[in-house]
Amino acid sequence: RKRRPKGHFAAAAGRAKRPRGGGRQLEAGMRGILITCNMNERKCVGEAYSLLGEYGDLLYGPEQFSDHEERLSGSEREEDEDDVEAALKKEVGQIRASTEQKLRRFQSVESGANNVVFIRTRGIEPENLVHHILKDMHATKKKKTRVILRMLPISGTCKAFMEDMKKYTETFFEPWFKVPNKGTFQIVYKARNNSHVSREEVIKELAGIVGSLNPENKVDLNNPQYTIVVEIIKNVCCLSVVRDYVLFRKYNLQEVVKSTKEDAQQNPSSLTEDQNLKVVKPETEEEKSSKEVKQENK
């Protein structure tokens, strides 16, 4: 048998190591939407593009592109033809400029964790967009996704080290918690592919920062006004402050469209007092006497 050339295996190894996000990876400084799914990331990205595109057009208008190449005049092109090197450099610059201008409003980025998709956003506010989507789905009870589980807006990212997180959140929390603003809050923490950050330490430090911005900010674990979402993936910390976290079922698109009957079946504690009285009936005197007779017979 003929041996395959060494270049064949090198090319295959390069393809295997290539990230699914097309070379783009989640890093500090990005904003976007963190989406969890169930085993099918490719289909999850397709559903995310469809859903975000639908509501993005409603809130911000249709997406528009401007072609940089059309702005070039004929005289510029003739000057480039005289010098081949200058023409090549100019063309490379034009391609880079056109790709920057044609960047999509939503772009899939390699998250660094399984069953997690990160959609990078440009020119929009992730918090308002996701809240509008969940508010509409909660009101209409219309299911629009099959693979997507949770959809969390990410308003800011920083390096997942305690010092970086403390420095970043001191200014990040100001719009919600700095005097004169105040509110009740809770902190929701999740770490993936990261073991050098302590959950208890992160929650304690962030809660202390919120308290230092305004002493009237209080913790409420039942029904807070704001929920601080902390999602750590590898060495990147994703942060956001969201509203109606309890009402929208922890921003779960599958749960938010369920009816109140299904919610009552899954959460018996949410039954009303009248329903509880119907479910648990008090014993009558006859039932009590019959029990006493059975015990005496025994």
C-alpha positions in Angstrom: 0.0 0.0 0.0 1.1 3.5 -0.7 1.9 5.7 2.2 0.0 8.9 2.5 2.1 12.1 2.6 2.7 13.8 5.9 0.8 16.9 4.7 -2.4 14.9 4.7 -2.3 14.2 8.4 -1.2 17.8 9.2 -4.2 19.2 7.3 -6.6 16.7 9.0 -5.2 17.7 12.4 -5.7 21.4 11.6 -9.3 20.8 10.6 -10.0 18.9 13.8 -8.6 21.7 16.0 -10.5 24.4 14.2 -13.2 25.8 16.5 -16.9 25.5 15.6 -17.3 29.3 15.7 -15.3 29.7 12.5 -12.2 31.0 14.4 -14.1 33.4 16.7 -13.9 32.6 20.4 -15.6 34.1 23.5 -13.2 36.6 25.1 -13.3 39.5 27.5 -14.9 42.7 26.2 -17.7 41.0 24.2 -21.4 41.5 24.6 -24.1 39.1 23.5 -26.5 36.3 24.4 -25.6 33.0 26.2 -27.8 30.1 25.1 -28.0 26.6 26.5 -29.3 23.7 24.5 -29.7 20.0 24.6 -27.0 18.2 22.6 -27.7 19.8 19.2 -25.6 23.0 19.0 -25.9 23.4 15.2 -29.6 23.4 15.3 -29.5 25.7 18.4 -27.5 28.3 16.4 -30.1 28.1 13.6 -33.0 28.6 16.0 -31.2 31.5 17.7 -30.6 33.3 14.4 -34.2 32.9 13.4 -35.6 34.0 16.7 -33.2 36.9 17.3 -33.6 38.1 13.7 -37.4 38.1 14.0 -37.4 40.2 17.2 -34.4 42.2 16.2 -36.1 43.5 13.1 -39.2 44.4 15.1 -37.2 46.4 17.7 -34.4 47.9 15.7 -35.6 47.7 12.1 -34.2 45.5 9.2 -30.5 44.9 9.1 -28.7 47.1 6.5 -25.3 46.7 4.9 -23.1 49.2 3.1 -20.7 48.0 0.4 -17.3 49.8 0.7 -16.2 48.8 -2.8 -19.0 50.9 -4.4 -17.5 54.0 -3.0 -14.3 53.6 -5.0 -14.0 56.0 -7.9 -12.7 55.1 -11.4 -9.6 57.3 -11.0 -8.5 55.4 -7.9 -8.7 52.1 -9.6 -6.7 53.3 -12.6 -4.0 54.5 -10.3 -3.8 51.1 -8.6 -3.4 49.4 -11.9 -0.1 51.2 -12.5 1.5 49.6 -9.5 0.8 45.9 -8.9 1.9 45.9 -5.3 -0.1 49.0 -4.4 -3.1 47.4 -6.1 -2.8 44.2 -4.1 -2.4 46.1 -0.8 -5.4 48.3 -1.6 -7.5 45.3 -2.5 -6.6 43.6 0.8 -7.5 46.8 2.7 -10.8 47.0 0.8 -11.7 43.4 1.7 -11.0 44.0 5.4 -13.0 47.2 5.4 -15.9 45.6 3.6 -16.0 42.6 6.0 -15.9 44.8 9.0 -18.9 46.8 7.6 -20.8 43.6 6.7 -20.5 42.0 10.2 -23.8 40.6 11.1 -26.0 42.0 13.9 -25.8 38.5 15.5 -22.7 36.3 15.2 -22.1 32.8 16.6 -18.9 32.6 18.7 -17.2 29.5 20.1 -18.2 29.5 23.8 -15.7 27.0 25.1 -18.3 24.7 26.7 -20.5 21.9 25.5 -24.2 22.6 24.9 -23.5 26.3 25.3 -23.8 28.7 22.3 -22.7 32.4 22.5 -24.3 34.8 20.0 -22.3 38.1 19.8 -24.4 41.2 19.3 -23.6 44.5 17.7 -25.5 47.8 17.9 -28.2 46.4 20.2 -28.8 46.0 24.0 -29.0 42.2 24.8 -30.9 42.8 28.0 -33.8 44.6 26.4 -34.0 42.2 23.4 -34.1 39.0 25.5 -36.6 40.6 28.0 -38.9 41.5 25.1 -38.7 38.0 23.6 -39.6 36.4 27.0 -42.3 38.9 27.7 -44.0 38.1 24.4 -43.7 34.4 24.7 -45.0 34.5 28.3 -48.0 36.5 27.2 -48.8 34.5 24.0 -47.8 31.1 25.4 -46.6 30.3 21.8 -43.6 27.9 21.6 -41.1 29.1 19.1 -38.0 26.9 19.8 -37.4 23.2 20.2 -33.7 22.9 21.0 -33.0 26.2 22.9 -33.4 25.9 26.7 -32.3 29.1 28.4 -31.4 32.5 26.8 -29.4 34.8 29.0 -28.3 38.3 28.0 -24.7 39.1 28.6 -24.2 42.9 29.0 -20.5 42.7 29.9 -17.5 40.3 30.1 -14.2 40.3 31.9 -11.4 37.9 32.9 -12.5 35.3 35.4 -10.1 36.2 38.1 -11.3 37.7 41.4 -9.4 40.9 41.1 -10.5 41.6 37.6 -14.1 40.8 38.5 -14.1 43.1 41.5 -12.6 46.0 39.5 -15.0 45.5 36.6 -18.2 45.2 38.6 -17.6 48.3 40.6 -18.6 50.3 37.5 -20.7 47.7 35.8 -23.3 47.6 38.7 -23.7 51.4 38.9 -26.7 51.9 36.5 -28.8 49.6 38.8 -27.5 49.9 42.3 -25.6 53.2 42.8 -27.3 56.0 44.7 -30.0 57.2 44.0 -30.8 53.8 42.3 -31.6 50.9 44.6 -33.4 47.6 44.6 -33.6 44.0 45.9 -31.4 41.5 44.3 -30.1 38.0 44.2 -26.9 36.5 42.6 -27.1 33.4 40.4 -23.7 31.7 39.8 -22.7 29.0 37.3 -19.1 27.9 36.3 -18.1 25.7 33.4 -14.7 24.3 32.7 -13.3 26.5 35.5 -12.0 25.3 38.9 -9.9 28.2 40.2 -12.8 30.4 41.2 -14.8 29.8 44.4 -18.6 30.2 44.2 -18.9 31.4 47.8 -16.1 33.9 47.4 -17.6 35.4 44.1 -21.1 35.7 45.6 -19.7 37.3 48.8 -17.5 39.8 47.0 -20.2 40.9 44.5 -22.9 41.2 47.1 -20.5 43.4 49.1 -19.9 45.6 46.0 -23.6 46.1 45.5 -24.0 47.0 49.2 -21.2 49.5 49.0 -22.9 51.3 46.1 -26.1 51.9 48.1 -26.7 50.5 51.7 -30.4 50.3 50.9 -29.8 47.5 48.4 -31.2 44.3 50.0 -30.9 40.6 49.2 -34.2 38.9 48.3 -34.1 35.2 47.2 -37.8 34.8 46.7 -38.9 37.6 44.3 -36.1 40.1 43.7 -36.3 43.2 41.5 -33.0 42.3 39.9 -31.0 39.1 39.4 -27.3 39.3 38.9 -26.3 36.5 36.5 -22.7 35.3 36.7 -21.7 32.8 34.1 -18.0 31.7 34.0 -16.7 29.7 31.1 -13.0 28.9 31.2 -11.2 32.2 31.9 -14.1 34.5 30.9 -16.7 35.9 33.3 -20.1 36.8 31.7 -22.2 39.3 33.6 -25.7 40.7 33.4 -28.5 42.2 35.5 -31.9 41.0 34.5 -35.5 41.6 35.5 -38.4 39.2 36.1 -36.1 36.3 36.5 -38.6 34.3 38.6 -41.6 35.3 36.5 -39.9 34.1 33.3 -38.8 30.8 34.8 -35.1 31.6 35.0 -35.2 32.8 31.4 -36.1 29.3 30.2 -37.9 29.4 26.8 -39.4 26.0 27.3 -40.9 26.7 30.7 -42.1 30.2 30.1 -44.7 29.1 27.5 -46.3 26.5 29.8 -49.8 27.2 31.1 -50.7 27.8 34.7 -52.3 24.3 35.0 -49.0 22.7 34.0 -47.1 24.9 36.4 -49.5 23.9 39.2 -48.9 20.2 38.4 -45.1 20.7 38.5 -45.2 23.0 41.5 -47.8 21.8 44.1 -46.6 24.5 46.5 -48.0 27.1 44.1 -51.6 25.9 44.6 -54.0 28.4 46.2 -55.6 27.9 49.6 -58.9 26.8 48.1 -57.2 24.2 46.0 -55.2 22.9 49.0 -58.4 22.6 51.0 -59.9 20.5 48.2 -56.9 18.3 47.9 -56.5 17.7 51.7 -59.9 17.2 53.3 -60.3 17.2 57.1 -61.3 13.9 58.7 -64.9 13.6 59.8 -66.0 12.2 63.2 -67.1 8.9 61.7 -63.7 8.4 60.1 -62.0 9.1 63.5 -64.3 6.7 65.3 -63.7 4.0 62.8 -60.0 4.4 63.2 -60.3 4.1 67.0 -62.4 0.9 66.6 -59.7 -0.6 64.3 -57.0 0.2 66.7 -59.0 -1.5 69.6 -59.5 -4.6 67.5 -55.8 -4.8 66.8 
